[in-house]
């Protein structure tokens, strides 16, 4: 939730909402330019590995449903984040956050839903209703 909610909140706070260079480049160029692929592919692989580890850790901790395939859901997380970053360029911030929260909730066990609720409630910025405050010390 920190990655999805925090990064999206930062993007929504930016008046220009330029977004993520990787997501924007992938959306515009796809795989048409080899030089772009040599930059984006390793970045994507690194994020997929990170998301896989996070999913597996959440499964061990009982927060993420154990029947989910960690590799498939790592790719899904990456795709959802990219899509939300593109959508966040025009969508109201509260809609972006609501979608990120709904997506994460779909991965959760009942204990994970409680942890998600506690995480989101504890990090709500009063200046931006519904958006979690991005903190580097967040354990989730």
N, CA, C and O atoms as CSV, one atom per row, in Angstrom:
chain,resi,resn,atom,element,x,y,z
A,1,UNK,N,N,0.828,-1.195,0.000
A,1,UNK,CA,C,0.000,0.000,0.000
A,1,UNK,C,C,0.863,1.246,0.000
A,1,UNK,O,O,0.511,2.261,-0.600
A,2,UNK,N,N,2.001,1.158,0.680
A,2,UNK,CA,C,2.897,2.322,0.704
A,2,UNK,C,C,3.335,2.673,-0.716
A,2,UNK,O,O,3.330,3.844,-1.096
A,3,UNK,N,N,3.708,1.679,-1.489
A,3,UNK,CA,C,4.171,1.934,-2.858
A,3,UNK,C,C,3.045,2.503,-3.713
A,3,UNK,O,O,3.220,3.538,-4.357
A,4,UNK,N,N,1.908,1.847,-3.725
A,4,UNK,CA,C,0.813,2.331,-4.560
A,4,UNK,C,C,0.268,3.651,-4.042
A,4,UNK,O,O,0.237,4.645,-4.768
A,5,UNK,N,N,-0.160,3.659,-2.795
A,5,UNK,CA,C,-0.777,4.858,-2.243
A,5,UNK,C,C,0.175,6.023,-2.118
A,5,UNK,O,O,-0.172,7.153,-2.459
A,6,UNK,N,N,1.377,5.756,-1.632
A,6,UNK,CA,C,2.342,6.831,-1.417
A,6,UNK,C,C,2.807,7.491,-2.702
A,6,UNK,O,O,2.846,8.717,-2.800
A,7,UNK,N,N,3.158,6.677,-3.687
A,7,UNK,CA,C,3.617,7.230,-4.966
A,7,UNK,C,C,2.487,7.951,-5.693
A,7,UNK,O,O,2.701,9.005,-6.291
A,8,UNK,N,N,1.302,7.387,-5.640
A,8,UNK,CA,C,0.173,8.043,-6.296
A,8,UNK,C,C,-0.196,9.340,-5.591
A,8,UNK,O,O,-0.555,10.319,-6.245
A,9,UNK,N,N,-0.113,9.358,-4.273
A,9,UNK,CA,C,-0.410,10.583,-3.524
A,9,UNK,C,C,0.571,11.684,-3.892
A,9,UNK,O,O,0.179,12.835,-4.084
A,10,UNK,N,N,1.861,11.327,-3.990
A,10,UNK,CA,C,2.869,12.324,-4.386
A,10,UNK,C,C,2.565,12.875,-5.770
A,10,UNK,O,O,2.667,14.080,-6.001
A,11,UNK,N,N,2.193,11.995,-6.689
A,11,UNK,CA,C,1.875,12.441,-8.042
A,11,UNK,C,C,0.663,13.369,-8.024
A,11,UNK,O,O,0.658,14.390,-8.711
A,12,UNK,N,N,-0.354,13.027,-7.254
A,12,UNK,CA,C,-1.575,13.832,-7.206
A,12,UNK,C,C,-1.342,15.192,-6.551
A,12,UNK,O,O,-2.058,16.148,-6.848
A,13,UNK,N,N,-0.356,15.290,-5.671
A,13,UNK,CA,C,-0.038,16.572,-5.034
A,13,UNK,C,C,0.630,17.538,-6.006
A,13,UNK,O,O,0.609,18.749,-5.786
A,14,UNK,N,N,1.220,17.020,-7.073
A,14,UNK,CA,C,1.893,17.838,-8.077
A,14,UNK,C,C,0.843,18.461,-8.991
A,14,UNK,O,O,0.074,17.740,-9.627
A,15,UNK,N,N,0.800,19.770,-9.063
A,15,UNK,CA,C,-0.200,20.450,-9.881
A,15,UNK,C,C,-0.119,20.040,-11.353
A,15,UNK,O,O,-1.141,19.993,-12.038
A,16,UNK,N,N,1.082,19.746,-11.842
A,16,UNK,CA,C,1.232,19.353,-13.243
A,16,UNK,C,C,0.931,17.877,-13.465
A,16,UNK,O,O,0.603,17.471,-14.580
A,17,UNK,N,N,1.040,17.075,-12.413
A,17,UNK,CA,C,0.750,15.630,-12.474
A,17,UNK,C,C,1.404,14.960,-13.673
A,17,UNK,O,O,0.764,14.196,-14.395
A,18,UNK,N,N,2.660,15.246,-13.875
A,18,UNK,CA,C,3.381,14.681,-15.004
A,18,UNK,C,C,3.450,13.158,-14.901
A,18,UNK,O,O,3.343,12.458,-15.908
A,19,UNK,N,N,3.628,12.653,-13.694
A,19,UNK,CA,C,3.609,11.211,-13.492
A,19,UNK,C,C,4.961,10.552,-13.629
A,19,UNK,O,O,6.005,11.180,-13.454
A,20,UNK,N,N,4.919,9.287,-13.941
A,20,UNK,CA,C,6.086,8.419,-13.970
A,20,UNK,C,C,6.665,8.350,-15.378
A,20,UNK,O,O,5.944,8.050,-16.330
A,21,UNK,N,N,7.943,8.621,-15.516
A,21,UNK,CA,C,8.593,8.581,-16.823
A,21,UNK,C,C,8.481,7.189,-17.446
A,21,UNK,O,O,8.217,7.066,-18.642
A,22,UNK,N,N,8.676,6.158,-16.654
A,22,UNK,CA,C,8.590,4.794,-17.184
A,22,UNK,C,C,7.189,4.480,-17.686
A,22,UNK,O,O,7.028,3.959,-18.790
A,23,UNK,N,N,6.172,4.793,-16.883
A,23,UNK,CA,C,4.793,4.516,-17.282
A,23,UNK,C,C,4.404,5.329,-18.507
A,23,UNK,O,O,3.770,4.808,-19.424
A,24,UNK,N,N,4.779,6.601,-18.526
A,24,UNK,CA,C,4.444,7.449,-19.661
A,24,UNK,C,C,5.155,6.988,-20.931
A,24,UNK,O,O,4.558,6.967,-22.008
A,25,UNK,N,N,6.425,6.619,-20.806
A,25,UNK,CA,C,7.198,6.161,-21.961
A,25,UNK,C,C,6.629,4.854,-22.502
A,25,UNK,O,O,6.474,4.689,-23.712
A,26,UNK,N,N,6.321,3.926,-21.596
A,26,UNK,CA,C,5.754,2.645,-22.029
A,26,UNK,C,C,4.410,2.862,-22.726
A,26,UNK,O,O,4.115,2.215,-23.731
A,27,UNK,N,N,3.600,3.775,-22.188
A,27,UNK,CA,C,2.294,4.047,-22.784
A,27,UNK,C,C,2.429,4.660,-24.174
A,27,UNK,O,O,1.651,4.344,-25.074
A,28,UNK,N,N,3.406,5.528,-24.344
A,28,UNK,CA,C,3.571,6.226,-25.621
A,28,UNK,C,C,4.343,5.414,-26.661
A,28,UNK,O,O,3.966,5.390,-27.833
A,29,UNK,N,N,5.419,4.750,-26.239
A,29,UNK,CA,C,6.307,4.102,-27.203
A,29,UNK,C,C,6.210,2.580,-27.232
A,29,UNK,O,O,6.576,1.948,-28.223
A,30,UNK,N,N,5.717,2.000,-26.149
A,30,UNK,CA,C,5.671,0.542,-26.099
A,30,UNK,C,C,7.052,-0.051,-26.294
A,30,UNK,O,O,7.994,0.334,-25.601
A,31,UNK,N,N,7.186,-0.980,-27.225
A,31,UNK,CA,C,8.470,-1.635,-27.491
A,31,UNK,C,C,9.062,-1.176,-28.828
A,31,UNK,O,O,9.905,-1.865,-29.402
A,32,UNK,N,N,8.624,-0.021,-29.318
A,32,UNK,CA,C,9.044,0.459,-30.634
A,32,UNK,C,C,10.492,0.924,-30.695
A,32,UNK,O,O,11.105,0.858,-31.761
A,33,UNK,N,N,11.054,1.390,-29.594
A,33,UNK,CA,C,12.399,1.956,-29.604
A,33,UNK,C,C,13.312,1.069,-28.745
A,33,UNK,O,O,13.140,0.974,-27.530
A,34,UNK,N,N,14.279,0.426,-29.399
A,34,UNK,CA,C,15.168,-0.503,-28.690
A,34,UNK,C,C,15.901,0.161,-27.527
A,34,UNK,O,O,16.060,-0.446,-26.468
A,35,UNK,N,N,16.342,1.383,-27.714
A,35,UNK,CA,C,17.084,2.071,-26.653
A,35,UNK,C,C,16.216,2.262,-25.409
A,35,UNK,O,O,16.711,2.194,-24.284
A,36,UNK,N,N,14.938,2.498,-25.616
A,36,UNK,CA,C,14.017,2.658,-24.489
A,36,UNK,C,C,13.865,1.318,-23.766
A,36,UNK,O,O,13.850,1.275,-22.536
A,37,UNK,N,N,13.755,0.240,-24.515
A,37,UNK,CA,C,13.596,-1.093,-23.918
A,37,UNK,C,C,14.801,-1.483,-23.073
A,37,UNK,O,O,14.652,-2.161,-22.057
A,38,UNK,N,N,15.988,-1.063,-23.483
A,38,UNK,CA,C,17.181,-1.410,-22.704
A,38,UNK,C,C,17.194,-0.702,-21.358
A,38,UNK,O,O,17.890,-1.131,-20.437
A,39,UNK,N,N,16.438,0.366,-21.238
A,39,UNK,CA,C,16.322,1.070,-19.960
A,39,UNK,C,C,15.121,0.542,-19.166
A,39,UNK,O,O,15.238,0.260,-17.974
A,40,UNK,N,N,13.979,0.412,-19.826
A,40,UNK,CA,C,12.751,0.037,-19.128
A,40,UNK,C,C,12.721,-1.424,-18.689
A,40,UNK,O,O,12.207,-1.732,-17.614
A,41,UNK,N,N,13.262,-2.327,-19.504
A,41,UNK,CA,C,13.187,-3.752,-19.169
A,41,UNK,C,C,13.876,-4.096,-17.844
A,41,UNK,O,O,13.266,-4.773,-17.017
A,42,UNK,N,N,15.128,-3.658,-17.604
A,42,UNK,CA,C,15.749,-3.973,-16.306
A,42,UNK,C,C,15.013,-3.319,-15.129
A,42,UNK,O,O,14.916,-3.905,-14.050
A,43,UNK,N,N,14.501,-2.116,-15.340
A,43,UNK,CA,C,13.742,-1.437,-14.293
A,43,UNK,C,C,12.482,-2.237,-13.966
A,43,UNK,O,O,12.158,-2.438,-12.795
A,44,UNK,N,N,11.784,-2.685,-14.985
A,44,UNK,CA,C,10.575,-3.492,-14.799
A,44,UNK,C,C,10.910,-4.779,-14.061
A,44,UNK,O,O,10.205,-5.157,-13.125
A,45,UNK,N,N,11.969,-5.452,-14.465
A,45,UNK,CA,C,12.353,-6.714,-13.824
A,45,UNK,C,C,12.668,-6.507,-12.345
A,45,UNK,O,O,12.295,-7.326,-11.505
A,46,UNK,N,N,13.348,-5.423,-12.033
A,46,UNK,CA,C,13.686,-5.140,-10.631
A,46,UNK,C,C,12.416,-4.918,-9.810
A,46,UNK,O,O,12.303,-5.411,-8.688
A,47,UNK,N,N,11.460,-4.171,-10.377
A,47,UNK,CA,C,10.207,-3.949,-9.656
A,47,UNK,C,C,9.418,-5.236,-9.511
A,47,UNK,O,O,8.831,-5.475,-8.455
A,48,UNK,N,N,9.386,-6.073,-10.542
A,48,UNK,CA,C,8.664,-7.347,-10.454
A,48,UNK,C,C,9.234,-8.215,-9.346
A,48,UNK,O,O,8.485,-8.845,-8.599
A,49,UNK,N,N,10.546,-8.249,-9.239
A,49,UNK,CA,C,11.185,-9.032,-8.174
A,49,UNK,C,C,10.816,-8.461,-6.804
A,49,UNK,O,O,10.530,-9.212,-5.872
A,50,UNK,N,N,10.823,-7.156,-6.687
A,50,UNK,CA,C,10.452,-6.519,-5.423
A,50,UNK,C,C,9.007,-6.830,-5.061
A,50,UNK,O,O,8.718,-7.199,-3.923
A,51,UNK,N,N,8.100,-6.684,-6.016
A,51,UNK,CA,C,6.694,-6.965,-5.745
A,51,UNK,C,C,6.479,-8.431,-5.395
A,51,UNK,O,O,5.669,-8.742,-4.522
A,52,UNK,N,N,7.190,-9.339,-6.063
A,52,UNK,CA,C,7.073,-10.765,-5.752
A,52,UNK,C,C,7.473,-11.017,-4.305
A,52,UNK,O,O,6.789,-11.746,-3.586
A,53,UNK,N,N,8.564,-10.425,-3.884
A,53,UNK,CA,C,9.040,-10.585,-2.501
A,53,UNK,C,C,8.011,-10.029,-1.518
A,53,UNK,O,O,7.746,-10.642,-0.484
A,54,UNK,N,N,7.435,-8.879,-1.835
A,54,UNK,CA,C,6.432,-8.271,-0.960
A,54,UNK,C,C,5.195,-9.163,-0.865
A,54,UNK,O,O,4.652,-9.350,0.224
A,55,UNK,N,N,4.747,-9.711,-1.989
A,55,UNK,CA,C,3.586,-10.606,-1.972
A,55,UNK,C,C,3.898,-11.836,-1.131
A,55,UNK,O,O,3.091,-12.235,-0.291
A,56,UNK,N,N,5.060,-12.439,-1.349
A,56,UNK,CA,C,5.434,-13.626,-0.571
A,56,UNK,C,C,5.530,-13.311,0.918
A,56,UNK,O,O,5.084,-14.104,1.747
A,57,UNK,N,N,6.103,-12.173,1.261
A,57,UNK,CA,C,6.191,-11.778,2.669
A,57,UNK,C,C,4.800,-11.596,3.262
A,57,UNK,O,O,4.534,-12.022,4.386
A,58,UNK,N,N,3.912,-10.958,2.498
A,58,UNK,CA,C,2.541,-10.785,2.958
A,58,UNK,C,C,1.819,-12.108,3.139
A,58,UNK,O,O,0.983,-12.246,4.033
A,59,UNK,N,N,2.135,-13.074,2.302
A,59,UNK,CA,C,1.534,-14.398,2.442
A,59,UNK,C,C,2.041,-15.088,3.699
A,59,UNK,O,O,1.264,-15.698,4.433
A,60,UNK,N,N,3.346,-14.994,3.949
A,60,UNK,CA,C,3.923,-15.595,5.161
A,60,UNK,C,C,3.338,-14.939,6.408
A,60,UNK,O,O,3.053,-15.625,7.389
A,61,UNK,N,N,3.158,-13.629,6.379
A,61,UNK,CA,C,2.616,-12.899,7.525
A,61,UNK,C,C,1.106,-13.070,7.666
A,61,UNK,O,O,0.532,-12.667,8.677
A,62,UNK,N,N,0.459,-13.663,6.665
A,62,UNK,CA,C,-0.981,-13.895,6.724
A,62,UNK,C,C,-1.829,-12.716,6.291
A,62,UNK,O,O,-3.034,-12.701,6.542
A,63,UNK,N,N,-1.222,-11.719,5.641
A,63,UNK,CA,C,-1.967,-10.543,5.197
A,63,UNK,C,C,-2.437,-10.660,3.753
A,63,UNK,O,O,-3.421,-10.031,3.362
A,64,UNK,N,N,-1.733,-11.467,2.963
A,64,UNK,CA,C,-2.100,-11.651,1.558
A,64,UNK,C,C,-2.517,-13.099,1.366
A,64,UNK,O,O,-1.894,-14.014,1.903
A,65,UNK,N,N,-3.566,-13.292,0.602
A,65,UNK,CA,C,-4.127,-14.632,0.402
A,65,UNK,C,C,-3.069,-15.610,-0.105
A,65,UNK,O,O,-2.360,-15.323,-1.070
A,66,UNK,N,N,-2.973,-16.748,0.542
A,66,UNK,CA,C,-1.925,-17.731,0.256
A,66,UNK,C,C,-2.078,-18.397,-1.101
A,66,UNK,O,O,-1.088,-18.871,-1.658
A,67,UNK,N,N,-3.290,-18.448,-1.655
A,67,UNK,CA,C,-3.492,-19.129,-2.936
A,67,UNK,C,C,-3.060,-18.298,-4.141
A,67,UNK,O,O,-3.059,-18.801,-5.265
A,68,UNK,N,N,-2.698,-17.047,-3.928
A,68,UNK,CA,C,-2.296,-16.185,-5.039
A,68,UNK,C,C,-0.885,-16.544,-5.514
A,68,UNK,O,O,0.008,-16.791,-4.704
A,69,UNK,N,N,-0.700,-16.569,-6.816
A,69,UNK,CA,C,0.611,-16.810,-7.418
A,69,UNK,C,C,1.419,-15.511,-7.303
A,69,UNK,O,O,1.052,-14.491,-7.886
A,70,UNK,N,N,2.507,-15.560,-6.554
A,70,UNK,CA,C,3.290,-14.350,-6.270
A,70,UNK,C,C,3.852,-13.716,-7.538
A,70,UNK,O,O,3.879,-12.490,-7.647
A,71,UNK,N,N,4.296,-14.513,-8.486
A,71,UNK,CA,C,4.859,-13.944,-9.723
A,71,UNK,C,C,3.782,-13.280,-10.572
A,71,UNK,O,O,3.981,-12.177,-11.081
A,72,UNK,N,N,2.652,-13.942,-10.723
A,72,UNK,CA,C,1.555,-13.369,-11.506
A,72,UNK,C,C,1.063,-12.082,-10.854
A,72,UNK,O,O,0.803,-11.096,-11.543
A,73,UNK,N,N,0.935,-12.087,-9.540
A,73,UNK,CA,C,0.423,-10.902,-8.851
A,73,UNK,C,C,1.461,-9.781,-8.778
A,73,UNK,O,O,1.093,-8.611,-8.671
A,74,UNK,N,N,2.732,-10.115,-8.834
A,74,UNK,CA,C,3.758,-9.081,-8.949
A,74,UNK,C,C,3.582,-8.327,-10.266
A,74,UNK,O,O,3.667,-7.100,-10.307
A,75,UNK,N,N,3.337,-9.075,-11.338
A,75,UNK,CA,C,3.093,-8.436,-12.635
A,75,UNK,C,C,1.811,-7.618,-12.612
A,75,UNK,O,O,1.748,-6.532,-13.187
A,76,UNK,N,N,0.791,-8.143,-11.946
A,76,UNK,CA,C,-0.479,-7.416,-11.838
A,76,UNK,C,C,-0.294,-6.108,-11.062
A,76,UNK,O,O,-0.814,-5.069,-11.468
A,77,UNK,N,N,0.430,-6.154,-9.968
A,77,UNK,CA,C,0.698,-4.937,-9.191
A,77,UNK,C,C,1.408,-3.904,-10.062
A,77,UNK,O,O,1.051,-2.726,-10.057
A,78,UNK,N,N,2.408,-4.352,-10.803
A,78,UNK,CA,C,3.158,-3.442,-11.674
A,78,UNK,C,C,2.228,-2.812,-12.727
A,78,UNK,O,O,2.297,-1.610,-12.986
A,79,UNK,N,N,1.370,-3.629,-13.319
A,79,UNK,CA,C,0.446,-3.133,-14.341
A,79,UNK,C,C,-0.580,-2.168,-13.754
A,79,UNK,O,O,-0.867,-1.127,-14.346
A,80,UNK,N,N,-1.127,-2.510,-12.598
A,80,UNK,CA,C,-2.119,-1.645,-11.960
A,80,UNK,C,C,-1.494,-0.308,-11.585
A,80,UNK,O,O,-2.094,0.744,-11.806
A,81,UNK,N,N,-0.294,-0.345,-11.019
A,81,UNK,CA,C,0.369,0.907,-10.657
A,81,UNK,C,C,0.620,1.766,-11.890
A,81,UNK,O,O,0.380,2.973,-11.865
A,82,UNK,N,N,1.100,1.153,-12.963
A,82,UNK,CA,C,1.343,1.920,-14.197
A,82,UNK,C,C,0.039,2.537,-14.699
A,82,UNK,O,O,0.007,3.709,-15.077
A,83,UNK,N,N,-1.026,1.754,-14.702
A,83,UNK,CA,C,-2.310,2.275,-15.161
A,83,UNK,C,C,-2.837,3.394,-14.292
A,83,UNK,O,O,-3.351,4.393,-14.795
A,84,UNK,N,N,-2.711,3.229,-12.987
A,84,UNK,CA,C,-3.172,4.277,-12.076
A,84,UNK,C,C,-2.313,5.529,-12.197
A,84,UNK,O,O,-2.811,6.641,-12.027
A,85,UNK,N,N,-1.020,5.354,-12.491
A,85,UNK,CA,C,-0.170,6.543,-12.653
A,85,UNK,C,C,-0.562,7.325,-13.893
A,85,UNK,O,O,-0.514,8.555,-13.891
A,86,UNK,N,N,-0.951,6.626,-14.951
A,86,UNK,CA,C,-1.435,7.317,-16.147
A,86,UNK,C,C,-2.782,7.968,-15.843
A,86,UNK,O,O,-2.994,9.135,-16.176
A,87,UNK,N,N,-3.691,7.230,-15.216
A,87,UNK,CA,C,-5.011,7.770,-14.882
A,87,UNK,C,C,-4.913,8.954,-13.918
A,87,UNK,O,O,-5.710,9.889,-13.995
A,88,UNK,N,N,-3.936,8.911,-13.012
A,88,UNK,CA,C,-3.778,9.976,-12.017
A,88,UNK,C,C,-3.433,11.319,-12.643
A,88,UNK,O,O,-3.532,12.355,-11.984
A,89,UNK,N,N,-3.037,11.310,-13.880
A,89,UNK,CA,C,-2.743,12.575,-14.551
A,89,UNK,C,C,-4.005,13.413,-14.715
A,89,UNK,O,O,-3.924,14.635,-14.838
A,90,UNK,N,N,-5.183,12.761,-14.720
A,90,UNK,CA,C,-6.429,13.495,-14.947
A,90,UNK,C,C,-7.512,13.207,-13.916
A,90,UNK,O,O,-8.466,13.975,-13.796
A,91,UNK,N,N,-7.382,12.121,-13.178
A,91,UNK,CA,C,-8.410,11.674,-12.248
A,91,UNK,C,C,-8.286,12.404,-10.906
A,91,UNK,O,O,-7.172,12.720,-10.488
A,92,UNK,N,N,-9.395,12.676,-10.227
A,92,UNK,CA,C,-9.313,13.265,-8.885
A,92,UNK,C,C,-8.512,12.367,-7.937
A,92,UNK,O,O,-8.600,11.141,-8.002
A,93,UNK,N,N,-7.743,12.989,-7.071
A,93,UNK,CA,C,-6.858,12.259,-6.155
A,93,UNK,C,C,-7.604,11.239,-5.316
A,93,UNK,O,O,-7.105,10.134,-5.104
A,94,UNK,N,N,-8.789,11.587,-4.835
A,94,UNK,CA,C,-9.516,10.641,-3.986
A,94,UNK,C,C,-9.947,9.399,-4.765
A,94,UNK,O,O,-10.032,8.314,-4.190
A,95,UNK,N,N,-10.216,9.538,-6.053
A,95,UNK,CA,C,-10.553,8.373,-6.883
A,95,UNK,C,C,-9.341,7.472,-7.076
A,95,UNK,O,O,-9.456,6.247,-7.038
A,96,UNK,N,N,-8.188,8.079,-7.280
A,96,UNK,CA,C,-6.952,7.316,-7.452
A,96,UNK,C,C,-6.685,6.497,-6.193
A,96,UNK,O,O,-6.405,5.301,-6.268
A,97,UNK,N,N,-6.771,7.143,-5.049
A,97,UNK,CA,C,-6.504,6.458,-3.786
A,97,UNK,C,C,-7.528,5.367,-3.528
A,97,UNK,O,O,-7.171,4.286,-3.060
A,98,UNK,N,N,-8.786,5.630,-3.822
A,98,UNK,CA,C,-9.831,4.627,-3.611
A,98,UNK,C,C,-9.580,3.386,-4.468
A,98,UNK,O,O,-9.792,2.262,-4.013
A,99,UNK,N,N,-9.135,3.587,-5.693
A,99,UNK,CA,C,-8.846,2.450,-6.568
A,99,UNK,C,C,-7.630,1.668,-6.085
A,99,UNK,O,O,-7.636,0.437,-6.123
A,100,UNK,N,N,-6.591,2.360,-5.634
A,100,UNK,CA,C,-5.407,1.669,-5.104
A,100,UNK,C,C,-5.787,0.838,-3.882
A,100,UNK,O,O,-5.367,-0.311,-3.749
A,101,UNK,N,N,-6.577,1.420,-3.001
A,101,UNK,CA,C,-7.004,0.707,-1.799
A,101,UNK,C,C,-7.870,-0.493,-2.161
A,101,UNK,O,O,-7.706,-1.566,-1.581
A,102,UNK,N,N,-8.788,-0.333,-3.108
A,102,UNK,CA,C,-9.652,-1.437,-3.533
A,102,UNK,C,C,-8.837,-2.567,-4.142
A,102,UNK,O,O,-9.122,-3.740,-3.902
A,103,UNK,N,N,-7.832,-2.224,-4.921
A,103,UNK,CA,C,-6.990,-3.249,-5.535
A,103,UNK,C,C,-6.247,-4.050,-4.464
A,103,UNK,O,O,-6.258,-5.280,-4.485
A,104,UNK,N,N,-5.606,-3.353,-3.537
A,104,UNK,CA,C,-4.860,-4.032,-2.480
A,104,UNK,C,C,-5.808,-4.869,-1.618
A,104,UNK,O,O,-5.467,-5.986,-1.231
A,105,UNK,N,N,-6.980,-4.342,-1.321
A,105,UNK,CA,C,-7.950,-5.081,-0.504
A,105,UNK,C,C,-8.313,-6.414,-1.154
A,105,UNK,O,O,-8.556,-7.396,-0.454
A,106,UNK,N,N,-8.350,-6.456,-2.467
A,106,UNK,CA,C,-8.667,-7.683,-3.171
A,106,UNK,C,C,-7.629,-8.780,-3.005
A,106,UNK,O,O,-7.917,-9.952,-3.251
A,107,UNK,N,N,-6.430,-8.410,-2.592
A,107,UNK,CA,C,-5.357,-9.387,-2.369
A,107,UNK,C,C,-5.327,-9.892,-0.925
A,107,UNK,O,O,-4.661,-10.879,-0.613
A,108,UNK,N,N,-6.049,-9.209,-0.067
A,108,UNK,CA,C,-5.896,-9.412,1.378
A,108,UNK,C,C,-6.744,-10.531,1.967
A,108,UNK,O,O,-7.822,-10.865,1.477
A,109,UNK,N,N,-6.203,-11.091,3.040
A,109,UNK,CA,C,-6.948,-11.965,3.939
A,109,UNK,C,C,-7.733,-11.058,4.890
A,109,UNK,O,O,-7.532,-9.844,4.863
A,110,UNK,N,N,-8.619,-11.602,5.729
A,110,UNK,CA,C,-9.282,-10.749,6.727
A,110,UNK,C,C,-8.276,-9.998,7.617
A,110,UNK,O,O,-8.474,-8.822,7.925
A,111,UNK,N,N,-7.199,-10.684,8.026
A,111,UNK,CA,C,-6.177,-10.003,8.842
A,111,UNK,C,C,-5.497,-8.903,8.031
A,111,UNK,O,O,-5.170,-7.843,8.564
A,112,UNK,N,N,-5.289,-9.156,6.762
A,112,UNK,CA,C,-4.684,-8.148,5.890
A,112,UNK,C,C,-5.579,-6.948,5.706
A,112,UNK,O,O,-5.096,-5.818,5.640
A,113,UNK,N,N,-6.891,-7.174,5.623
A,113,UNK,CA,C,-7.832,-6.056,5.512
A,113,UNK,C,C,-7.783,-5.173,6.752
A,113,UNK,O,O,-7.847,-3.948,6.656
A,114,UNK,N,N,-7.668,-5.805,7.920
A,114,UNK,CA,C,-7.546,-5.041,9.168
A,114,UNK,C,C,-6.260,-4.222,9.149
A,114,UNK,O,O,-6.272,-3.038,9.487
A,115,UNK,N,N,-5.144,-4.849,8.752
A,115,UNK,CA,C,-3.862,-4.137,8.689
A,115,UNK,C,C,-3.926,-2.999,7.669
A,115,UNK,O,O,-3.403,-1.913,7.918
A,116,UNK,N,N,-4.567,-3.246,6.518
A,116,UNK,CA,C,-4.709,-2.209,5.504
A,116,UNK,C,C,-5.517,-1.036,6.044
A,116,UNK,O,O,-5.141,0.123,5.866
A,117,UNK,N,N,-6.631,-1.344,6.706
A,117,UNK,CA,C,-7.460,-0.282,7.286
A,117,UNK,C,C,-6.661,0.522,8.311
A,117,UNK,O,O,-6.704,1.753,8.307
A,118,UNK,N,N,-5.937,-0.165,9.182
A,118,UNK,CA,C,-5.139,0.523,10.209
A,118,UNK,C,C,-4.039,1.360,9.576
A,118,UNK,O,O,-3.776,2.477,10.021
A,119,UNK,N,N,-3.391,0.828,8.535
A,119,UNK,CA,C,-2.316,1.552,7.845
A,119,UNK,C,C,-2.863,2.817,7.187
A,119,UNK,O,O,-2.279,3.893,7.316
A,120,UNK,N,N,-3.973,2.683,6.489
A,120,UNK,CA,C,-4.553,3.819,5.780
A,120,UNK,C,C,-5.074,4.865,6.761
A,120,UNK,O,O,-4.857,6.060,6.565
A,121,UNK,N,N,-5.756,4.425,7.809
A,121,UNK,CA,C,-6.301,5.367,8.791
A,121,UNK,C,C,-5.196,6.093,9.545
A,121,UNK,O,O,-5.333,7.279,9.843
A,122,UNK,N,N,-4.108,5.405,9.857
A,122,UNK,CA,C,-3.016,6.005,10.626
A,122,UNK,C,C,-2.205,7.002,9.817
A,122,UNK,O,O,-1.517,7.843,10.395
A,123,UNK,N,N,-2.269,6.930,8.501
A,123,UNK,CA,C,-1.427,7.770,7.660
A,123,UNK,C,C,-2.221,8.725,6.784
A,123,UNK,O,O,-1.741,9.122,5.723
A,124,UNK,N,N,-3.401,9.097,7.194
A,124,UNK,CA,C,-4.212,10.027,6.419
A,124,UNK,C,C,-3.752,11.447,6.684
A,124,UNK,O,O,-3.668,11.898,7.827
A,125,UNK,N,N,-3.460,12.132,5.600
A,125,UNK,CA,C,-3.027,13.521,5.671
A,125,UNK,C,C,-4.271,14.401,5.709
A,125,UNK,O,O,-5.107,14.318,4.808
A,126,UNK,N,N,-4.410,15.233,6.723
A,126,UNK,CA,C,-5.596,16.067,6.870
A,126,UNK,C,C,-5.748,17.085,5.746
A,126,UNK,O,O,-6.856,17.557,5.490
A,127,UNK,N,N,-4.653,17.430,5.071
A,127,UNK,CA,C,-4.749,18.378,3.962
A,127,UNK,C,C,-5.312,17.732,2.709
A,127,UNK,O,O,-5.879,18.426,1.865
A,128,UNK,N,N,-5.169,16.420,2.565
A,128,UNK,CA,C,-5.651,15.695,1.389
A,128,UNK,C,C,-6.485,14.511,1.856
A,128,UNK,O,O,-5.951,13.412,2.011
A,129,UNK,N,N,-7.786,14.707,2.086
A,129,UNK,CA,C,-8.614,13.634,2.633
A,129,UNK,C,C,-8.462,12.335,1.840
A,129,UNK,O,O,-8.541,12.316,0.612
A,130,UNK,N,N,-8.241,11.244,2.592
A,130,UNK,CA,C,-8.164,9.931,1.985
A,130,UNK,C,C,-6.805,9.521,1.478
A,130,UNK,O,O,-6.611,8.350,1.150
A,131,UNK,N,N,-5.857,10.432,1.399
A,131,UNK,CA,C,-4.541,10.078,0.891
A,131,UNK,C,C,-3.584,9.797,2.028
A,131,UNK,O,O,-3.445,10.619,2.933
A,132,UNK,N,N,-2.916,8.643,2.001
A,132,UNK,CA,C,-1.976,8.348,3.074
A,132,UNK,C,C,-0.737,9.218,2.947
A,132,UNK,O,O,-0.322,9.576,1.844
A,133,UNK,N,N,-0.165,9.547,4.069
A,133,UNK,CA,C,1.078,10.279,4.084
A,133,UNK,C,C,2.185,9.289,3.719
A,133,UNK,O,O,2.268,8.201,4.289
A,134,UNK,N,N,3.016,9.670,2.782
A,134,UNK,CA,C,4.110,8.790,2.375
A,134,UNK,C,C,5.250,8.928,3.369
A,134,UNK,O,O,5.822,10.005,3.538
A,135,UNK,N,N,5.572,7.811,4.027
A,135,UNK,CA,C,6.667,7.824,4.990
A,135,UNK,C,C,7.625,6.706,4.675
A,135,UNK,O,O,7.201,5.580,4.418
A,136,UNK,N,N,8.898,6.991,4.690
A,136,UNK,CA,C,9.910,5.991,4.392
A,136,UNK,C,C,9.962,4.908,5.444
A,136,UNK,O,O,10.420,3.801,5.157
A,137,UNK,N,N,9.508,5.189,6.657
A,137,UNK,CA,C,9.577,4.206,7.724
A,137,UNK,C,C,8.379,3.272,7.751
A,137,UNK,O,O,8.284,2.413,8.628
A,138,UNK,N,N,7.464,3.428,6.803
A,138,UNK,CA,C,6.276,2.579,6.789
A,138,UNK,C,C,6.647,1.112,6.593
A,138,UNK,O,O,7.380,0.788,5.659
A,139,UNK,N,N,6.152,0.210,7.459
A,139,UNK,CA,C,6.508,-1.191,7.349
A,139,UNK,C,C,5.740,-1.918,6.256
A,139,UNK,O,O,6.045,-3.081,5.988
A,140,UNK,N,N,4.760,-1.294,5.610
A,140,UNK,CA,C,3.952,-2.012,4.613
A,140,UNK,C,C,4.108,-1.421,3.245
A,140,UNK,O,O,3.498,-1.905,2.291
